[in-house]
Amino acid sequence: MKKLFALLLFALLNQAAIAQKTVTLQDCESQFLKKNLFLLASQYNIDASKALTIQARIWDNPTLSAELNAYNPERDKFFDIGKEGQKVFAIEQLIYLGGKKRNEVKLAQTNEKLAELQFNDLLRTLKLQLRKSFFTVYYNSKNLENTDKQLAHIENLINSYSIQAQKGNIPLKDVVRLQSLYLNFKNERLEVINNNIEEQANLKLLLNETENVVPIVNKEDSDKYLKIIDFDLKSFEEQAIANRPDYLAKQKEIDANELNVKLQKSLSIPDITLGANYDQRSGAFNNEANLTVGIPLPLWNQNKGNIKYAKTVLEQSKIEKQNFELQLKTEITSAWTKWDESRQNYAVIKPTVNSDFEAVYNGMLTNFQKRNVSLLEFTDFMESYNQAIIQLNELKKKVVIAGEELNSTINKDLF
């Protein structure tokens, strides 16, 4: 029976281990680029734009028509289309004037570039979300490890104190005090878990993954966000203008609207229809070959409404770009300030604080077990220690996430 129980326990533990996937940030980003469904779906927009560019290059097909005799009353003959009968063949081709086709192709090519920029901006946005979720899960996991360690110690104390309380060696209120501390830690742990569930779900969605993701972050990867970067708004703005796909898309929208104005103006110019026909007997003479030319008269429809509309949209896109430039400066300033404040808050902590916390914790636990420290002092310390560790991890997480937001704002890895 014991062997069976051990085998079942091993199988459950093995299954739990399989349900998790340990990855680095580089592993996550590699899988993200290959499997993210948002990116795969957005890629089709680029393919669709390329197809429209191909279509824009194609001219209208020529029109072929035929007129065949149905009944010849002079010869009392149906379908008299032989040598002595009658038939007409004609072919016509629409010839674009005013650069319509050229403007249409250029507009399609610009829209193709615009689709690529929109894809890159989606990639930038999702990449930031991936990194934020990755680091949030990592630091949440560290908080859970610390809390679980303390819960194990407190649970052992509760068990031993409960036995002593039943024997009358210690008051029951000491057990209640430990149980209260235990419940407080449990509630704090639940809050972290709830936050972790959301971030874990984000990671799975972004990675198109079914297993839980366990992030691995080495010290160098996290400490790089602590390096000092001087604030240079002009330099940051120049880099953002050169690198941000959403800004480049604003300029590309202006280019597309300018081309649309040219296209609408060219549409006001009439096109020519050229053709040729052959008439066997109904013309001025037999076996007549003719050249035909047709052009619409621009009397009422000169496309003025569409031209005015295109100009209005163009002016609107220019104003939107100016507004985006102002917004970009604000974003850069806010992102740098947020990161620098987080960095300074964490920088005041001494490098040895983690080891000091651990040494004090172990010393406090040992002294309490030896009855050198009262229960009240011990529980107060445990609460303070747990909060200190959580706040320490939160400070480091804020530095990392603020650094990633600054990277994304400029669309360049500054760290």
C-alpha positions as CSV (number, residue, x, y, z in Angstrom):
1,M,0.0,0.0,0.0
2,K,2.8,2.4,0.9
3,K,4.6,1.6,-2.4
4,L,1.4,2.3,-4.3
5,F,0.9,5.6,-2.5
6,A,4.5,6.5,-3.3
7,L,4.1,5.7,-7.0
8,L,0.9,7.8,-7.2
9,L,2.6,10.7,-5.4
10,F,5.6,10.5,-7.8
11,A,3.3,10.4,-10.8
12,L,1.4,13.5,-9.6
13,L,4.6,15.4,-8.9
14,N,6.0,14.4,-12.3
15,Q,2.9,15.6,-14.0
16,A,3.1,18.9,-12.2
17,A,6.7,19.3,-13.3
18,I,5.8,18.6,-16.9
19,A,3.0,21.2,-16.7
20,Q,5.7,23.9,-16.2
21,K,8.1,25.3,-18.7
22,T,11.3,27.0,-17.5
23,V,12.5,29.7,-20.0
24,T,14.7,32.8,-20.3
25,L,13.6,36.1,-21.7
26,Q,15.4,35.2,-25.0
27,D,13.5,31.9,-25.2
28,C,10.2,33.7,-24.6
29,E,10.9,36.3,-27.4
30,S,12.0,33.6,-29.8
31,Q,8.8,31.6,-29.2
32,F,6.7,34.8,-29.3
33,L,8.0,35.7,-32.8
34,K,7.2,32.2,-34.1
35,K,3.9,31.4,-32.5
36,N,2.1,34.6,-31.4
37,L,-1.4,34.5,-33.1
38,F,-1.7,38.3,-33.1
39,L,1.5,38.6,-35.2
40,L,0.5,35.8,-37.5
41,A,-2.9,37.4,-38.2
42,S,-1.4,40.8,-38.7
43,Q,1.1,39.4,-41.2
44,Y,-1.8,38.8,-43.5
45,N,-2.4,42.5,-43.7
46,I,1.0,43.0,-45.3
47,D,0.3,40.1,-47.7
48,A,-3.1,41.7,-48.6
49,S,-1.4,45.1,-49.2
50,K,1.1,43.4,-51.5
51,A,-1.7,41.8,-53.4
52,L,-3.4,45.2,-53.9
53,T,-0.1,46.6,-55.2
54,I,0.0,43.8,-57.8
55,Q,-3.6,44.5,-58.7
56,A,-2.9,48.3,-59.1
57,R,-0.3,47.6,-61.8
58,I,-2.8,45.7,-64.0
59,W,-4.6,47.6,-66.7
60,D,-8.3,47.0,-67.6
61,N,-8.8,44.1,-70.0
62,P,-9.6,45.0,-73.7
63,T,-13.2,44.6,-74.8
64,L,-13.9,42.3,-77.7
65,S,-17.3,42.4,-79.4
66,A,-18.9,40.8,-82.4
67,E,-22.1,41.5,-84.4
68,L,-23.3,38.5,-86.4
69,N,-26.3,38.4,-88.7
70,A,-29.3,36.7,-87.3
71,Y,-31.6,36.8,-90.4
72,N,-31.0,38.0,-94.0
73,P,-34.5,38.9,-95.5
74,E,-33.0,39.4,-99.0
75,R,-31.7,35.8,-99.1
76,D,-34.3,34.4,-96.6
77,K,-31.4,32.9,-94.6
78,F,-30.7,32.7,-90.9
79,F,-27.2,33.4,-89.6
80,D,-25.9,34.6,-92.9
81,I,-22.3,35.2,-91.9
82,G,-20.4,33.6,-94.8
83,K,-18.7,35.4,-97.7
84,E,-22.0,36.9,-98.9
85,G,-23.3,37.6,-95.4
86,Q,-22.7,40.1,-92.7
87,K,-20.5,40.3,-89.5
88,V,-18.7,42.9,-87.5
89,F,-15.8,42.5,-85.1
90,A,-14.5,45.2,-82.8
91,I,-11.9,45.5,-80.0
92,E,-11.5,48.4,-77.6
93,Q,-8.9,49.3,-74.9
94,L,-9.2,52.0,-72.2
95,I,-6.1,54.2,-72.1
96,Y,-5.5,56.0,-68.8
97,L,-4.5,59.7,-69.0
98,G,-3.2,62.1,-66.4
99,G,-1.0,59.6,-64.6
100,K,-3.9,57.7,-63.0
101,K,-2.3,54.3,-63.1
102,R,1.1,55.6,-61.9
103,N,-0.6,57.4,-58.9
104,E,-2.7,54.3,-58.1
105,V,0.4,52.1,-58.0
106,K,2.4,54.6,-55.8
107,L,-0.6,54.8,-53.4
108,A,-0.8,51.0,-53.2
109,Q,3.0,50.8,-52.5
110,T,2.7,53.4,-49.8
111,N,-0.2,51.5,-48.2
112,E,2.0,48.4,-48.3
113,K,4.7,50.2,-46.4
114,L,2.1,51.5,-44.0
115,A,0.9,48.0,-43.3
116,E,4.4,46.9,-42.5
117,L,4.8,49.8,-40.0
118,Q,1.6,49.0,-38.3
119,F,2.8,45.4,-38.0
120,N,6.1,46.6,-36.5
121,D,4.2,48.8,-34.0
122,L,2.0,45.9,-33.0
123,L,5.3,43.9,-32.5
124,R,6.7,46.7,-30.3
125,T,3.5,46.9,-28.2
126,L,3.2,43.1,-27.7
127,K,7.0,42.8,-27.0
128,L,6.6,45.3,-24.1
129,Q,3.7,43.4,-22.7
130,L,5.6,40.2,-23.0
131,R,8.6,41.6,-21.0
132,K,6.4,43.2,-18.4
133,S,4.5,40.0,-17.8
134,F,7.8,37.9,-17.8
135,F,9.4,40.1,-15.1
136,T,6.2,40.4,-13.1
137,V,5.8,36.6,-12.9
138,Y,9.5,36.3,-12.0
139,Y,9.4,38.7,-9.0
140,N,6.0,37.4,-7.9
141,S,7.5,33.9,-7.8
142,K,10.3,35.2,-5.6
143,N,7.8,36.7,-3.2
144,L,5.9,33.4,-3.2
145,E,9.1,31.5,-2.4
146,N,9.8,33.8,0.5
147,T,6.3,33.6,1.9
148,D,6.1,29.8,1.5
149,K,9.3,29.4,3.4
150,Q,7.9,31.5,6.3
151,L,4.6,29.7,6.2
152,A,6.4,26.4,6.5
153,H,8.2,27.6,9.6
154,I,5.1,29.1,11.1
155,E,3.1,25.9,10.4
156,N,5.8,23.9,12.3
157,L,5.6,26.3,15.2
158,I,1.8,26.1,15.3
159,N,1.9,22.3,15.4
160,S,4.4,22.3,18.2
161,Y,2.7,25.1,20.1
162,S,-0.7,23.3,19.8
163,I,0.8,20.2,21.4
164,Q,2.3,22.3,24.3
165,A,-0.9,24.2,24.7
166,Q,-2.9,21.0,25.0
167,K,-0.4,19.9,27.8
168,G,-0.9,23.2,29.5
169,N,2.7,24.3,29.1
170,I,1.9,27.5,27.2
171,P,-1.2,29.6,26.9
172,L,-3.6,29.1,24.1
173,K,-3.4,32.7,23.1
174,D,0.1,32.1,21.8
175,V,-1.3,29.5,19.4
176,V,-4.0,31.9,18.3
177,R,-1.3,34.6,17.7
178,L,0.7,32.3,15.5
179,Q,-2.5,31.2,13.6
180,S,-3.4,34.8,13.0
181,L,0.1,35.5,11.6
182,Y,-0.3,32.4,9.4
183,L,-3.6,33.6,8.0
184,N,-2.1,37.0,7.3
185,F,0.6,35.4,5.3
186,K,-1.9,33.2,3.5
187,N,-3.9,36.3,2.5
188,E,-0.8,38.1,1.2
189,R,0.2,35.0,-0.7
190,L,-3.3,34.8,-2.3
191,E,-3.0,38.4,-3.5
192,V,0.3,37.6,-5.2
193,I,-1.1,34.4,-6.7
194,N,-4.1,36.2,-8.1
195,N,-1.9,38.8,-9.8
196,N,0.4,36.0,-11.0
197,I,-2.6,34.2,-12.6
198,E,-3.4,37.2,-14.7
199,E,0.2,37.7,-15.8
200,Q,0.7,34.0,-16.4
201,A,-2.4,34.1,-18.6
202,N,-0.9,37.0,-20.6
203,L,2.4,35.0,-21.1
204,K,0.5,31.9,-22.3
205,L,-1.5,34.0,-24.7
206,L,1.5,35.9,-26.1
207,L,3.5,32.7,-26.4
208,N,0.6,30.5,-27.6
209,E,1.6,28.2,-24.8
210,T,-0.4,25.7,-22.7
211,E,2.1,25.1,-19.9
212,N,2.9,27.5,-17.1
213,V,5.9,29.6,-17.8
214,V,8.7,29.7,-15.1
215,P,11.0,32.7,-15.9
216,I,14.7,32.5,-15.3
217,V,16.5,35.9,-14.7
218,N,20.2,36.1,-13.9
219,K,21.7,38.9,-11.9
220,E,23.2,40.6,-14.9
221,D,19.9,40.7,-16.7
222,S,18.2,42.5,-13.8
223,D,21.1,44.8,-12.7
224,K,21.6,46.3,-16.2
225,Y,18.5,48.5,-15.6
226,L,20.4,50.2,-12.7
227,K,23.0,51.8,-14.8
228,I,22.8,55.6,-15.0
229,I,21.5,57.2,-18.2
230,D,21.6,61.0,-18.5
231,F,18.4,62.6,-19.7
232,D,18.8,64.0,-23.2
233,L,15.4,64.8,-24.6
234,K,16.7,65.9,-28.0
235,S,18.7,62.7,-28.5
236,F,15.9,60.5,-27.2
237,E,13.4,62.2,-29.5
238,E,15.6,61.8,-32.5
239,Q,16.0,58.1,-31.7
240,A,12.2,57.7,-31.2
241,I,11.5,59.5,-34.5
242,A,13.9,57.2,-36.3
243,N,12.8,54.0,-34.6
244,R,9.1,54.3,-33.6
245,P,7.0,52.6,-36.2
246,D,3.9,54.4,-35.1
247,Y,5.6,57.8,-35.7
248,L,6.9,56.6,-39.1
249,A,3.4,55.5,-39.9
250,K,2.1,59.0,-39.3
251,Q,4.5,60.3,-41.9
252,K,3.6,57.5,-44.2
253,E,-0.1,58.4,-43.8
254,I,0.7,61.9,-45.0
255,D,2.5,60.5,-48.0
256,A,-0.5,58.3,-48.8
257,N,-2.9,61.2,-48.5
258,E,-0.7,63.4,-50.8
259,L,-0.7,60.6,-53.3
260,N,-4.5,60.3,-53.0
261,V,-4.9,64.0,-53.7
262,K,-2.8,63.5,-56.9
263,L,-4.9,60.4,-57.8
264,Q,-8.2,62.2,-57.3
265,K,-7.0,65.1,-59.5
266,S,-5.9,62.7,-62.2
267,L,-9.3,61.0,-62.1
268,S,-10.8,64.3,-63.2
269,I,-9.0,64.0,-66.5
270,P,-11.0,62.0,-69.1
271,D,-9.5,58.7,-70.4
272,I,-9.4,57.7,-74.0
273,T,-10.9,54.5,-75.4
274,L,-9.1,53.3,-78.5
275,G,-10.4,50.6,-80.7
276,A,-10.5,49.0,-84.1
277,N,-13.3,47.2,-85.9
278,Y,-14.0,45.2,-89.0
279,D,-17.3,45.5,-90.9
280,Q,-18.0,43.0,-93.7
281,R,-20.9,44.6,-95.6
282,S,-22.8,47.3,-93.7
283,G,-20.3,50.1,-93.9
284,A,-19.6,52.6,-96.7
285,F,-17.9,49.8,-98.5
286,N,-17.3,46.1,-98.1
287,N,-14.7,44.6,-95.7
288,E,-14.3,47.9,-94.0
289,A,-11.6,48.3,-91.3
290,N,-12.0,51.3,-88.9
291,L,-10.2,52.9,-86.0
292,T,-12.4,54.2,-83.2
293,V,-11.6,56.8,-80.5
294,G,-13.9,57.7,-77.5
295,I,-13.5,60.2,-74.7
296,P,-16.1,61.3,-72.1
297,L,-16.9,65.0,-71.9
298,P,-16.1,66.4,-68.4
299,L,-19.2,68.6,-68.3
300,W,-20.7,67.8,-64.9
301,N,-18.5,65.3,-63.1
302,Q,-15.0,66.7,-62.6
303,N,-14.4,64.8,-59.3
304,K,-14.3,68.1,-57.3
305,G,-15.9,66.5,-54.2
306,N,-13.4,63.7,-54.0
307,I,-10.5,66.1,-54.5
308,K,-11.7,68.4,-51.7
309,Y,-12.2,65.4,-49.4
310,A,-8.7,64.1,-50.1
311,K,-7.2,67.6,-49.4
312,T,-9.1,67.7,-46.1
313,V,-7.9,64.3,-45.0
314,L,-4.3,65.4,-45.9
315,E,-4.5,68.5,-43.7
316,Q,-6.0,66.4,-40.9
317,S,-3.1,63.9,-41.1
318,K,-0.5,66.8,-40.9
319,I,-2.1,68.1,-37.7
320,E,-2.2,64.6,-36.2
321,K,1.5,64.2,-36.9
322,Q,2.2,67.5,-35.1
323,N,0.2,66.4,-32.1
324,F,1.9,63.1,-32.1
325,E,5.3,64.8,-31.9
326,L,4.2,66.8,-28.9
327,Q,2.8,63.6,-27.3
328,L,6.1,61.8,-28.0
329,K,8.1,64.4,-26.1
330,T,5.7,64.0,-23.1
331,E,6.0,60.2,-23.3
332,I,9.8,60.2,-23.4
333,T,10.0,62.6,-20.4
334,S,7.5,60.6,-18.4
335,A,9.1,57.3,-19.1
336,W,12.6,58.5,-18.2
337,T,11.4,60.2,-15.0
338,K,9.5,57.1,-14.0
339,W,12.6,54.9,-14.6
340,D,15.0,57.3,-12.9
341,E,12.8,57.6,-9.8
342,S,12.5,53.9,-9.5
343,R,16.3,53.5,-10.0
344,Q,17.1,56.0,-7.3
345,N,14.7,54.4,-4.9
346,Y,16.3,51.1,-5.3
347,A,19.9,52.5,-5.4
348,V,19.7,53.6,-1.8
349,I,19.5,50.0,-0.7
350,K,22.9,48.5,0.2
351,P,24.1,45.6,-1.9
352,T,24.3,43.4,1.3
353,V,20.7,44.0,2.4
354,N,19.5,40.7,1.1
355,S,22.1,38.7,2.9
356,D,21.6,40.9,6.0
357,F,17.9,40.2,6.0
358,E,18.5,36.4,5.7
359,A,21.0,36.4,8.5
360,V,18.7,38.4,10.8
361,Y,15.8,36.1,9.9
362,N,17.7,33.0,10.7
363,G,19.0,34.5,14.0
364,M,15.5,35.6,15.0
365,L,14.1,32.2,14.3
366,T,16.8,30.4,16.2
367,N,16.5,32.8,19.2
368,F,12.7,32.4,19.3
369,Q,13.1,28.6,19.3
370,K,15.5,29.0,22.2
371,R,12.9,31.2,24.0
372,N,15.4,34.2,23.9
373,V,12.7,36.2,22.0
374,S,9.1,36.6,23.0
375,L,6.3,35.5,20.7
376,L,5.1,39.1,20.2
377,E,8.6,40.2,19.2
378,F,8.9,37.2,16.9
379,T,5.5,37.7,15.1
380,D,6.1,41.5,14.7
381,F,9.5,40.7,13.2
382,M,8.1,38.1,10.8
383,E,5.5,40.5,9.5
384,S,8.1,43.2,9.1
385,Y,10.5,40.8,7.4
386,N,7.9,39.5,5.0
387,Q,6.9,43.1,4.0
388,A,10.5,44.1,3.6
389,I,11.3,41.2,1.2
390,I,8.1,41.9,-0.8
391,Q,8.9,45.6,-1.0
392,L,12.5,44.9,-2.0
393,N,11.3,42.7,-4.9
394,E,8.6,45.2,-5.8
395,L,11.2,48.0,-6.0
396,K,13.5,45.9,-8.2
397,K,10.5,44.9,-10.4
398,K,9.5,48.6,-10.8
399,V,13.0,49.5,-12.0
400,V,13.0,46.7,-14.6
401,I,9.5,47.4,-15.9
402,A,10.1,51.1,-16.0
403,G,13.3,50.4,-17.9
404,E,11.5,48.3,-20.4
405,E,8.8,51.0,-20.8
406,L,11.6,53.5,-21.6
407,N,13.1,51.1,-24.1
408,S,9.7,50.8,-25.8
409,T,9.0,54.5,-25.8
410,I,12.2,55.1,-27.8
411,N,12.0,51.7,-29.5
412,K,15.6,51.0,-28.7
413,D,17.3,48.8,-26.0
414,L,19.0,51.4,-23.8
415,F,19.9,48.7,-21.3
